[in-house]
Amino acid sequence: MLKGTFSYTPPAALAGSARDYRHARGADLLARIEGFYKWQNLRRQHGLWPFSRSIDERPGAVTAARDDAGGHFRGVNFASEDYLNLASHPAIRQAAHEVIDQFGVHSAGPATLMGASAHSVRLERKIADFLDMEEALLFPTGWAAACGAIKGLVRPSDHVVMDALAHPSLKEGAAAAARNIFLFRHNSVEDCRRWLQQIRAADAQNGIMVVTESLFSMDSDTPDLAALQALCDEFNATFLVDVAHDLGALGPGGRGAIAAQGLLGQVDLVVGSFSKSFAANGGFVACRSREAKEYLRFFSSPCAFSSALSPIQAASVMKAFEIVEGAEGQALRDQLMGNIQNLRRQLVEAGFEVLGEPSAVVCVKVGAEGLARLVARRLPEAGLIANLAEFPAVRKDHARLRLQVMAGHTEANIRDAVEAVKAAFAGGREEFDWLTSEREKLRAHG
Ligand SMILES: Cc1ncc(COP(=O)(O)O)c(C=O)c1O
């Protein structure tokens, strides 16, 4: 597009955030939320709502998708969380087919009431052994595992000390469990220590859970887990680490930052998801005693009162673990890391700021939400499918493009993605500057 030829984009579609609608007021619960749809729809009408897309094919390196207004597009796919491309691995698809023939397609109950299957029982053992923990317990999703582990163990008079950027599943688990929630500065061991000191000086009776992630997927960074575990030991606190994004994809043998920092088997509670590197929906909590497992099985509601993982999911994840820990898994991780480094290098060479450390989530800083929406609008036409992360998912004015790398991306896919980001950014920047100057002219003329 040439300067001045942009179709009119109303300022309201570039301003505001979902946060504006979170605390809706009014007696009618449904009437008071209508503003959100109005704002969302304005964005949708102007091609500025890049969420709720659906996929028309498997989530491969190139795929076809449609936006939630029905618009079709095809492009290189950096929007799927299938880091090792196991979702379409032949051995996993075969395992799923075989288990359908044997068990049907449904778990038919929670794990407490015969919803577990031979496959899920085997998978729990596999996960515990993989992480060098005593036990593991399956949950219907990673969300349920994270939220359920906290809510299952923490009581209202206990304390939760949590990284300020922890995933909503962890924050909502804490909010449902306890009154006393303390957020420490992102990845700051010192700030965490300050809270623990303060809490223990006033309360030696109640429990403390310290919560963090091994890889933060909006910033691609990792805390000093060993230092946090040492703090927990010092202050009689229980340590929970969510490994959703690095397990399988990073670290020695695919065991993530916990293994890289020499902590296998030492963290009190390890919570994870199968949805990133293990080819299925589902999640787990790994713990260091049978006592903890049995307690969570019955006192963590998403495990006790929600249907168990289907045998299809359990068998698929089991096969994924076998691949992850074998030579093929290592080869896939090597390919993935090569792709990550290649993408990051090309983006930096093109002048972009790429956040954090190398991981499967490559976040490209954009800044203002309005600019980021205009950039994201151009990605599909430039041939790239990638996600936009904006406030409140990330800090205000720290919007970013989130590219999720897979082992199966080729050099050409990566080159195409970088070209698309460059084109979308240049066009978005030009339109954003033009809109800003038009608005200033209008303001100057009263
Ligand atoms: C840190 C973290 N925990 C939990 C989850 C939820 O996992 P699932 O998709 O399996 O529900 C996610 C998903 O993005 C996550 O990033």
The ligand as an SDF file (V2000), in Angstrom:
LIG
                    3D

 16 16  0  0  0  0  0  0  0  0999 V2000
    2.8050  -22.6410   31.5500 C   0  0  0  0  0  0  0  0  0  0  0  0
    1.5540  -23.3000   31.0630 C   0  0  0  0  0  0  0  0  0  0  0  0
    0.8510  -24.0580   31.8970 N   0  0  0  0  0  0  0  0  0  0  0  0
   -0.2730  -24.6750   31.5020 C   0  0  0  0  0  0  0  0  0  0  0  0
   -0.7450  -24.5410   30.2170 C   0  0  0  0  0  0  0  0  0  0  0  0
   -2.0210  -25.2160   29.8020 C   0  0  0  0  0  0  0  0  0  0  0  0
   -1.7510  -26.4000   29.1110 O   0  0  0  0  0  0  0  0  0  0  0  0
   -2.8790  -27.1350   28.2710 P   0  0  0  0  0  0  0  0  0  0  0  0
   -2.9050  -26.5160   26.9280 O   0  0  0  0  0  0  0  0  0  0  0  0
   -2.4380  -28.5630   28.2420 O   0  0  0  0  0  0  0  0  0  0  0  0
   -4.1620  -26.9680   29.0040 O   0  0  0  0  0  0  0  0  0  0  0  0
   -0.0510  -23.7640   29.3150 C   0  0  0  0  0  0  0  0  0  0  0  0
   -0.5490  -23.6290   27.9300 C   0  0  0  0  0  0  0  0  0  0  0  0
   -0.2410  -22.7990   27.1630 O   0  0  0  0  0  0  0  0  0  0  0  0
    1.1310  -23.1040   29.7530 C   0  0  0  0  0  0  0  0  0  0  0  0
    1.8180  -22.3130   28.9250 O   0  0  0  0  0  0  0  0  0  0  0  0
  1  2  1  0
  2  3  1  0
  2 15  2  0
  3  4  2  0
  4  5  1  0
  5  6  1  0
  5 12  2  0
  6  7  1  0
  7  8  1  0
  8  9  2  0
  8 10  1  0
  8 11  1  0
 12 13  1  0
 12 15  1  0
 13 14  2  0
 15 16  1  0
M  END
$$$$
